[in-house]
Amino acid sequence: MMADTHDAPQAPRRAGALDAAKTVLYGLIGIRRKADHESARITPLQVIVAAVVLVALFIFTLLTVVRLVLS
């Protein structure tokens, strides 16, 4: 007799760069959805790299806006 595969839990898919970036952005603005965190398997290294890149981009944007306003 064949086992019914509809009831078996699915393993989370491997996360990409966009999934890690979305998770970090949601964390920066305070939005958390449990379904987003469980739908992909994100490693701590992916979160750290995404956070460093996004914070650097944020600082660069702030500096650019300030330079434009002051010039």
C-alpha positions as CSV (number, residue, x, y, z in Angstrom):
1,M,0.0,0.0,0.0
2,M,1.4,3.4,-0.9
3,A,1.9,6.1,1.7
4,D,-0.1,9.3,1.3
5,T,2.3,12.1,0.6
6,H,-0.2,14.9,1.3
7,D,0.2,14.7,5.0
8,A,4.0,14.7,5.0
9,P,5.6,18.0,6.1
10,Q,7.7,19.6,3.4
11,A,11.3,20.5,4.1
12,P,12.0,24.2,3.8
13,R,13.6,25.3,0.6
14,R,17.1,26.8,0.5
15,A,17.1,30.5,0.9
16,G,18.6,32.9,-1.7
17,A,20.0,36.4,-1.3
18,L,16.6,38.0,-1.7
19,D,15.1,35.8,1.1
20,A,17.9,36.9,3.4
21,A,17.5,40.5,2.4
22,K,13.8,40.4,3.0
23,T,14.3,38.8,6.4
24,V,16.8,41.5,7.5
25,L,14.6,44.3,6.1
26,Y,11.6,43.0,8.0
27,G,13.7,42.9,11.1
28,L,15.0,46.4,10.7
29,I,11.5,47.9,10.4
30,G,10.0,45.6,13.0
31,I,7.7,43.4,10.9
32,R,7.8,39.7,11.5
33,R,5.7,37.1,9.8
34,K,6.2,33.5,10.9
35,A,5.4,32.1,7.5
36,D,8.2,34.1,5.9
37,H,10.8,32.7,8.3
38,E,9.6,29.2,8.0
39,S,9.3,29.1,4.2
40,A,13.1,29.2,3.6
41,R,16.1,27.9,5.4
42,I,18.4,30.9,6.0
43,T,21.8,30.4,7.5
44,P,23.3,32.9,10.0
45,L,26.0,33.8,7.5
46,Q,23.4,34.8,5.0
47,V,21.7,37.1,7.6
48,I,25.0,38.7,8.7
49,V,26.1,39.4,5.1
50,A,22.7,40.8,4.2
51,A,22.6,43.0,7.3
52,V,26.1,44.4,6.6
53,V,25.3,45.2,3.0
54,L,21.9,46.7,3.8
55,V,23.3,48.9,6.6
56,A,26.1,50.0,4.4
57,L,23.6,50.9,1.7
58,F,21.5,52.8,4.2
59,I,24.5,54.8,5.5
60,F,25.6,55.6,1.9
61,T,22.1,56.8,1.1
62,L,22.0,59.1,4.2
63,L,25.4,60.5,3.4
64,T,24.4,61.2,-0.3
65,V,21.2,62.9,0.8
66,V,23.0,65.1,3.3
67,R,25.7,66.0,0.7
68,L,22.9,66.9,-1.8
69,V,21.1,69.1,0.7
70,L,24.2,70.9,1.9
71,S,25.7,71.6,-1.6
